[in-house]
Amino acid sequence: MKRKQYRIDNGDGWRLDATRYWDPDRLDTSRRPVMAVPGFCMNCFVLNYHPSERPLVEFLVDAGLEVWTTHLRGQGDSERGRGRSRFGFAELAGVDMPAVIDFVINQGESEPEQVDLIGCSLGATVSYAYLAMNPADHRVGALVNIGGPLRWNRVHPLLRIAVQCPPLLGVAPIRGTRQLAKMAMPLIRRFPWLVSPYLNADIVDLTKGETLVQTVDDPNPELTRQMAQWIRDGDLVVDQLNISHALYAVDVPIQCVLAMQDGVVTPEAALSILDHIGSHEVDVVEVGSYHTPHAHADLFVSEGVGRKVFQPVCDWLEKVA
């Protein structure tokens, strides 16, 4: 597998980061390139790393796809020039997404002038907002949602408590999130129930937790405030556009992958997209059971995730190619 890193000028004072992965011996240039968008407080590290199995990127590359992991502003190695440090959904979906999609289509080897999006957690929400803002010229062939919410039909009680005062959440930046997560790993290994809404420690190798936390980024205060308001209101509104309502005009094949015991993005919030998007091609992958609960992070780093999540994603993308 080969890789090459790029910097993308988004025209708004940021240089966005993207990495291209491909296998020259397997690449099928007739297929649409795949572009992965990470979530809140997350970068793409975990998409190309798994503590005990092949990661998502390797599954996709082995399936003959050209794969791009992308960092929007404030994520990963993206760099701020003269752009504003505070930003929200309007900038991510309205500025960064089209800039990266155009770059991927123009720079890659794949022939189709569309991309298949894989939205991870909040990355799926940003992808929804991009589609809603561009219902007729979005350049998206298909969309995979891995644990991402659209409408908050049900909110976990702990999350509801955390978002009770959105303005306070947007007051000051939070720094050192990754280091705090690393320092917390010994406590999490001793008392795994503390993170049970986020991951099931029985199916995640926490001995490599200090490596896994490399996927953690600092949150942006303005985006945090907007998220809190969205969770309280139920619907996401970006620049007076109700994203849920606008998606009725979008017909894009969609696969929805969800963790049945997710305490961050409840199954109802993940499945809410099916009630609003105008897609005629829909697939649902439910992961987790009473005997083996799966939470939010388990969709990326748990044991058996290749068989339960990554391979079904590859199979579906081939079906809708």
N, C-alpha and C positions, 0 to 999 in steps of 0.2 A: 504494500500500500504506500503510495506517495502522498505527500502533503506540501502545500505552499500557502504561506500567509500573505495577506493583503491589507492595505489601508485604503479606506473609502472616504472621500470627502463628501459629506452629506449636504454641503451648501449652507449649513447653519452653524458653522464654527466648531464642528466636531469631525475627527477622523475616526471612522468606525473600523472595527477589526473583523476580519473574516478569514477563515482557513478552509482551503479546498482539499478534499481527500478523494483519491481515485486509484484504481488498479488498472494500469494500461492493458493488461491481458484479459480483463473481464469487463471493462467499460463498454456499455451499450449506449452509444451516442444518440440513438433514436429515442431513448427514454428521457423524460424531463429530469433536470437536476433537482436534488432535494436540498432544501434550505431549512436548517433547524434554528429555532428561536428560543433561547432560554428564558426562565421565569424570574420572579421577584427575588432579589438578593441572591441571584444565581448566575454563574457563568457556564461556559460550555465544557468545562473540565470533565464533568461526570458523564458527558455524552461519549467521551473517548476513553473512559476508564471504568473498570469494574473490579472490585476486590478479588473476584474468583472466576469470572467468566468473560466471554467476549463482550465488549461494550456495544452500544447501539450503532455507532459509526462503522464498526467493522462488519456488523450484519448487513448494513446498507451497501457498503462498498463491495462485499462479497456477492451481493445480489446484482452487481454490474452497474451500480448507480454512481453518478458523480455527486458527492456530498459536500455541502458547505455548512460549517458551523459559524454562526454569526453573532456578533456582539453589537447591540445597539448602544446608544450613548449611556454612559454610566456603568457599562458592563465590561468585564474582562479587560482586555488590553486597549479598548477604545480610548482615544485621547481628546481632551478638550483644548481647543485653541482659544478663539474669542467667543465661543458659544456660551450660553447661559448655563450655570451650574444647576439651577433648579429647572425641572421639566416634568412633564406628565404624559398622559395618554396621547394628547394631540401631537406632541413632538415625536413620540416613539412611532405611532401609527401613521401620522400624516407626513412626516419628513424622513425619518430613518428607514422605515420599511420600503418605501418606493425606491430610495437611493440604493439600498442593498440588493433588492430584487433586480433592478436594472443592471447593476454591476455583475451579478451572478449570471444573468442571461447573456451579457455581452462578453464576459471574460472566459466563460467555461467552454468546454468542448461539445457539450450536448446541443443537439440541433433544435429541439423545440424552443419557442420563444415564450415559454411559461415555466414556472417552478412548481414543485410540490412542497408545501410547507409542512413542517412538523413543529407544532407549538407545544412547548413544555410548560405546563402550569400557566403562569401569567403570560408566557409567550403565546399561548393559544388565544388568550383574550386580546392581546395586541394584534394578532393576526385577524381576529374577528373584526376589530375596529378598523383595520386597514381595508378589509373587504367591504365593510359598511360604508366607508368613505369613498370607495371606488367601485360601485356595484357593476359598472359596465366595462371598465378597463383595468381590472385588477391584475391580470397576467398570472393568475394562479390556476393550476390544473387540478389540484386536489389538496385537501387539508387533513392532517392527522392531529387530533387533539389528545395529548397525553396529560390527563389530570388537570385540565384547565376549565375555569368557570366562565359562564356568560351572565346568567341571572342568578342571584342568590335566593333561590326558592327555599332553601333551608341552610341555616348557618350553625356551625358548632357553637355551643354555649360559651366556651372559652374565647373563641374568636369574636363573638358578639360583644363580650365584655371589653375586649381589647380595643374595639373601634368606637366606643361610646362618645369620644370627643375628638373628631377628626382634626379641628384646628390645632390642638395641642401636638398631634403627631407630626405636623408639618413645621414646627417651630425651628428646630435645630437639627443639623446633620448628626448622624451616628457614625462613629469611626471605630475601627478595630473589630468589626463583627467576626471576621475569620479567626482572629486570635482568641476572641472570647469563646467561639465554638470549639477551638482546639483545647482550651483550658477546661472546658466543660466535659470533654470526652471521658475522663476517668470517673466522673460522677454519673454520667449516662450509662457507662458500662456496669456500674454498681447498682444503679436504680433505673433500669431501662423503662419502667412504666412512666417515667417523667416525660418521655418523648413518644409515647404510644400513639397519640393522634397523628404524629408525623412519620414514624417508621416502626416496624415490628422488629425488635432486636433479635428475636429468635431466627429470623431469616436474613439478617444483614450481618456481615463480618465486621464487627466493630473493633476488632484488633487492628484494623487498618483505618480507623476513624480519623486519625491525624492526617492521613492522605486524602480521605474523602472531603474534609473541610476545605480543601483547595477550591471547591466549587462554590464557596460562599463569598458573596460580594457585600459591600456596604449598601444599605438602602438609601434612596433619594428621598428627602423629606417631603417634597411636593407630591411625588408619586405616591408616597405612603399616605398623605392626606387625602388624595383623590381616591385611593383604594378604600380607605375607611368610609368615606362618604358613599361610595358605590355599594359597599357591603350593607351599610345602613339603609340606603334607599332601595336596594334590590336591583335596579336597572343601572347600567353604565351609560352616562351621558357625556359626550365629548363635543365641546364647542356647540352645545345645544342640539346635538344629534343623538337621539336615543338609538344606541347600537343594536339593541334587541329588535326594535321595530324596523330599522333600516335593513337588517339581514333578510327580511322576507323577500327582498328583490334579488338576492344572490343565490344562484344555482351552481354550487360547486360540490363534487363528491366529498363526503366527509366521513372520517372514521373517528369514533369517540372511544378512547381507552380510559378506563376509570378503575380506581381502587375502591372496593366495596366498603372498607372500614376507614376510609379517608376522613381524618378529623380536621383537615385544613380546607380542602375542597370537597364538600359532601357529594355523594353520588347524584343527588338532585341538582346541585349547582353545575356539575359536569355535564349532565344529560339535558340541561335546559336549552342548549343549542338546538336540539332536535325539534323543539316547539317553535323555533323562530326562523331558522334558516330555510330558504326555499329549495333545498337540495332534493333531487330525485334519487340519488345514490347515497345510501347511509349504511354504516356498519358500526356495531357496538361490540367492544371487547371488555368484559367484566372480569376483574382479577381479584381473587380473595374469597374466602369462605369462613364459616363459623369455626372450623377446625384450624385453618391457617389464615388468620386475618392479614390483610394487606392495607397499608396506609399510604400516605402521599409519596414519600421518598422511595418506597418499595417498588414503584413503577420504573425505577432507574437502576437501583443497586441491590435488590434482593436476590437471593438464591433462586435459580430457575426463571429469572426474568426474561432470558433469551427465548425460552420456549413459550412463556406466557404472554410476553409483550412484543419483543423485538421481531421475532419471526412472523407473528400475525401482521405486524405493520408492513414488513417486506412483502408478504403475500398479497396484502390488500393493494399496496401501491402497484404491484405487477398487474393485478386484476383491472385496475382503473387506468392503466397506462394508455 
